[in-house]
Amino acid sequence: MGRPVSTEDRVGAGGHQDRVETALEVGAKKAFQWAIDWPGWCRSGKTELDAMEALINHGERYNVVVARAGFEPLVVSAHDLFVVETVAGGASTDFGVPGAIATSDRQPVTGMDADRLARIVEAAWATLDDVVAAAPAELRKGPRGGGRDRDKAFAHVLDADQAYAQVLGIKRPAIDPTDRAAIADLRATMLAALREPSDGSPIAARKWPPRYAARRIAWHALDHAWEIEDRTET
C-alpha cells in the first residue's frame, strides 16, 4: 500500500491547482459544498446546485484569504469542481451549520499539511478582523428586519471560537470582545493545536479531527465576515 495522499501532493507547495476536489453535505432542507483542501471555502444553498453556485460566486472573496495565507489565487469554474464525497446532513445542516464529519476530514495530516491548515485559518480570522474594522456599527437589516449588527456579529464569532477551543481541549475564561490580547492568545493556542501533525484522529481525543476543525473554524469566521460585507450600506 502506498503512502496516504497529502494536501501538498494534490495542491503543491504554492497552492496552485486546476482540479478542486469538493465534498457535499446534504440535509432535508439545505446542502453544503466545500473545497476539501481549502478550509473556509464552503457555502450552502437549498439544493446541491444552489450550494455549488454559491461556492463559485464566493471564489473571488475567498481569494482574499488565499493571498493572505501566502498561496496563489484560485481561478476556478464549475467545470473545475469535482465532488469526491457526499455525506448525509442532519438538523445542524438544515439549521445552517456544516456539522457532518466526512471521510476526507479524517485523513492524516503531515507537518506541511498542518501548517497549511493553520495559515488558512489564521488568514480567515484576519479577514474577519479587517471587515469588522471597516464596517459601520449598524448594519443593514435582513429581508425580515433581522440580523446582528457589527459588534454583536463579532462577539458571536468569538463565542463560537471559545466553544470550538474547548472541542480542541483548550480551556479559557470568557473573553471580552474588546480584549484584543486575550483574543490573540486564544487564536494562537488554537493555531498551535492545528499545527500538530496527525493520523487523522480527533484533536485532544475529543470530537473534531484537524481537517474538520480547520474548515469549521474558517467557515464560521468567513461566513460572518461576508455577511457583514453584504449588509454594509454603500
N, C-alpha and C positions, 0 to 999 in steps of 0.2 A: 504494500500500500504506500502511495506517495505521501509527502507531507501535506498538511492542510493548506489550502489556498488562502493566503493572507491578503489584506487590503492592498498592500503595496504591489502584489502580483497583478491585481486587477486594474489598479489605478496608476501605479507608478509613483516614484518619489515626488514628482512635481505636481501630481494631482490631475493630469490630463487624461481624459478617456473619451472614446467615441461611443461606447456602449454603456448605458446606465442600467444596472440591474435594480429592479424595484420589487417591492412586496405589497400585497393588499391585505387589508383587514376589513372584512365585510360583515356588517351588522344588519339588523332588520330594517333600520331607517337611515343608516348612514354608512359610508365607506371611507377608509383612509388609504392613500397610496403614498409610499415613501421610498426615497433612494437609499438603498442599503448602505452604501459607502459614504453617504453624505448626511450625517446627523442633523436634524432640524429641517431638512428639505422634505416636508411631509404636509400634505394638505388633505382636506376632506370634502365630501360632496354627498348629495342624496343618493347618487349612484356611483358605480365604479368609473363610468365615463366622466361624470362630473368631477370626481376626485383627480383623475388624470389631467383634465383640463386645468384645474386649479393648480396642480403641481407645475405644469408647463408655464402657466401665467405668472407664477411666482419665481421662475427661474432667474430672472434678472435681479430681483430683490435678494435672492439667496446668494447671488454672485458677490454682493457686498460682503457677506460673511466669508465666502471662499477666498476673496482677495485679502481680507483682514487676517485670515488664518495662514496666508502665505502660499496659496495654491493658484494654479492657472484658472481663469474663468471657464465656466462650463457653457458650451454652445450646444444646446440640446433641443430637439424637436420630439414630437410624439413618436416618430419613427425610430428614435434612439433609445426609447424606454422599453425594457424587456421585463415582464413580470415573471419572476422565477419562483415565487411562493405566494400562496393565498392562505390566510388563516381566518377562522371564524371569530367574529366580534361578539360582543355581548352588550350588557347595559351601559358600560362605560363608553363603548363605541358610539352608541346611539345618543348618549349624553354629550359627546363631542371630545372624547379623550381616547387617543390610541393606546389602549390598555393591554392588548394581547401581545404576549412574547412569542416571537416567531423562531423557527429553527435557525434562521440566519443570525438571530440575536445571540445564539448560544455557541457560535463558532469561536475557536481560540483567538486570542489577541496577542500578537507579538509585541515586543517593545516598541517597534516603529508604529504599529497599528495603534497602540495605546496612546502614544504621544500625539498621533494624528487626531484621535477622538478628542483628546483634551484640548488641542489647539482650536478645533472647530467649536466646541462648547464654549471655550473662553471668548472666541470671536462672536458667538451668538449673544453672550452676555454684554459684550462691549457694544454691539449693535443696538441692543435694547437701551443701554445707558445713553447712547448718542440720540436715539429717537426721543427718549424721555426728556433729555436736556433741551431739545429743540421744540418740543410740543408745548402748546399753551396749557394752563392748568385745567381749563374747562374744554372738554371735547364735544364734538357734535353728537347728538343723541342718535341712537339706533332707530330703525323703522318703527318701533313701538315705544319710542321715548326712553329706552333703557340704555344700559352700558355704563361702565365705570369711567370716572374722569381720570386724568393722568396719574395723580398721586395714588389713588386707590388701585389703579391697574398695576402700578409698580409694586405697591405693597402686597397685592395678590400674588404676583410672581415671586416675591421674596418669601412669602408664607409657604408657597409651594416648594421653593428651593430648600427651605428648612425641613419640610416634610421629606423631600427627596434625600436630603443629607442623612436623615435617620435611617432610611432604607439602605444607605451605604455604610451604616454603622457609625455615623458621626453625630454626636450629641452636642448641641449648643443651646444656651438660654435664648429666649425670644429676642429678636433683633429689631431695633427701631429702624424704620426705612430711611431715616436721615443719617444713620450711623455708618458712614462710608467705610470706616476702618473695620468695623465688625463684618460688614458685607464682604469686603475684600478678603478677610480672614476665612470666612465661611467658604467662599468660592475657591480660594487657594487650597483649602483642605479637601474639597470635593474633587478638584482637578488632580490633586496628588493621588487620590484613590483611583481615578480613571486612568492615570498614567502607569499603573501597575500591570505588567503582562499577566495574562490569564489563560487558563484552559477552557474558558467559557462558562465556568461556574459562577453562581451569583456572588456579587461582591459582599464581603464580610459574612458569607454563608447565610445570607438573608433571602432576598427575592429577585433582585434585578441583576442579570449578567451585564458586563461592561457595555456591550454594544447597545443593549436596550436602554440602559441608564443614560448613555450619551444622547441617544436620539430623543428620549422622553424629555430630558432637561433642555436640550437645544430647541426642540419643537415648542415647548411651552414659552420659553423666552421670546422666540421669534413670532409665535402666534400672536402674542400681545403687543410686540413691537410693531408688527404690521397692522394690527387693529388700531393702535394709537395713530399710526400714519394715516390710515384710511379715514379716521374720524377727526382728523385735524382740519380745521377750517383753513381754506386757502384764500 
